[in-house]
Amino acid sequence: MGDTRFDTLIHAPVRLRICGLLRQAERIDFAVLRDALGVSDATLSKHVKTLASAGYVSSGRAASSDRHDARQITWLSLTAAGREAFDAHVRALREIAGLPG
């Protein structure tokens, strides 16, 4: 088991939810994540940029088999460092709440 570390960068509510959703999937389409969170493009972009600057989230553009035009989808995913930081943060929250690890 890794360390337990409260991460103030992840703890902001929208960023915590971004990391939580991304932790459950290999990658998520920007628009799907935006809709799941109920935030604007600008809000999601701002938080993704913060997480990406910390090395927690990566993004890439790729075509989608669901699309019949040339537009590409922005895919978001947690990096290995992002997964480690999120997992450590969740352990810290559980510790604060007095819950088992």
N, C-alpha and C positions, 0 to 999 in steps of 0.2 A: 504494500500500500504506500502511496506517495505521501508527501507532507500535507499538513493542514495549514492553509493560508487564506485569510480573509483578503480579498482583492477589491479595493475600492473602485477600480476601473470597471470591473465586471459587475459590481453590485448595483450600479444605477439601474433602475427598474427596466427600462427598455433594453439595455445591453444584457442584463441578466436573462431576460426572455429570449433575446436573439441567441445567446449562447446555449440556452436550454433547448431551443428548437433545433439549432444546428447540431447539437450533441447527439440528437436522435437520428440523424441522417448523414449520408456521405456528403450530400450537397443539396441545397435548396435554391430554387429560382427566386431572384430578388422580388418579383411581383407576388409570388406565393407567400413569401415571408412577410412582405409589407401588408398583405391582406390578412394574414394570420394574426399579426400584431395590431392591426387597425390603426396604422400610422401613415403619414404621407411619405411620398418618395424622398422629400428633402430630409425629413426626420430620420428615416431609415438610413439614408446615405450618410448623414452626419455621424450616427452611432457606428455604422460599419467602418467609416474612415477612422474613428477613434480606436476601434478594436483592431483594425488592420495595422495602424501605426504601432500598436503594441505587439504586433506579430501574432495575434490571436485568431484573426480571420483572413482568409484569402478569397480573392474573387477572380473570376475568369469569364470570358465571353465565348459562347459556342452556339452553333446552330441547334435547333430543336427539331426532332422528327415530327413533332406536332404542328410545326409551322410550315406553310407552303410559300413563304416569301423569304427574302434574304436577311431579314432582321435576325439579330442574334439575341440570345438570352444571357443575362448576367447571372452566373451561378455563384453562390456563396458557400463556404465551408469553414469549419473550424480547423485550424492547423494543429499539429501535434502539441505545440506549446499552448494553444488555446484550450485543447481538451484537458491537458494537465492542470492549467490554471483554473478552469471551470470546476473540474473535479475536486481540486484542493479547496476552492471557495465553498462548494456545496458541503464538503466535510466540515469546514469551519462553521458554517451556518448550523449544521446538525449539532456540533459541539456546543455552540452558543445556546441552542434550544434544549440542550440536555438529552438529545436523541442518540441512539447507537449509531456508530460510524457507518 
